[in-house]
Amino acid sequence: MKRGIGLRHALSGLKQAFLAERNMRIHAAAAAAAVLAGSYAGLDRGEWLWVLAAIAFVICAELINSALER
């Protein structure tokens, strides 16, 4: 297997989900808003970890939900 092909497939899947799923676009906009708000609030490293973990959890949950719906 070529190096990096798994990452390429994963990114392709995220792109497809973003283009095909309305809720994925809503979650992406909410994630961007959370990052902007966190930047404005001056979060420290530990707080950023929690924010990014929450964003990753929501995106994963949405991907699983979309897969189950299909």
N, C-alpha and C positions, 0 to 999 in steps of 0.2 A: 504494500500500500504506500502510495506517495505521502510524503510528509506534508501535514497541514490540510489534507483532504477532509478529515473529520470536522475541522473548524469551518471549512468552506461550506460543508453541508449544513452545519448548525446555523451559520449565518444566513444561508439561503432559506432555511426554514423560518427563521425569525422575520426575514424580509417578506416571505409569502404570508405569514400570519398578519404582519402589519398591513399588507395590501388588501388581504381578503377579509379580515375581521374588524368590524367597526369598534368593538370594545377594546381591542388591542391598541387602536389609535387613541381612544379615550384614556387608557391607562398610560400610554406614552406621554400624552399631554399632561396628565396628573403628575407623572414622574418628573417631567421637566419643571413643572411648577414647584414641586417639592424641592428640587435641587436649587432653583432660583431663590426660594424662600429661605432655604438653609444657608445659602451663600450670603443673603442679606442679613440673616440673623447671626452670622459669624460662628457657626457650629465648630466645635473642636473635633479632633480626630475620632474619638469614641462615639460622639453623636452622629458623625457622618457614617460610621460603620453601621449603626442601627438604621439610619435612613436608607442606605444602599441595600442593606439586607431586606428591609421591608419592600423596597421596590423590586428586588429580585424575586422575593416570595410571591408578590402579586403577579408579576409577569409569568412565573412558572405555573401558578395556579390557573391563570387565564389560558396558557398553552395546553395544560391538561384538560381543562374544561372544553376547549375548542376541539381537541382530539376526541374526547368522549362524545361530543355532540355529533361529530361526523361519523 
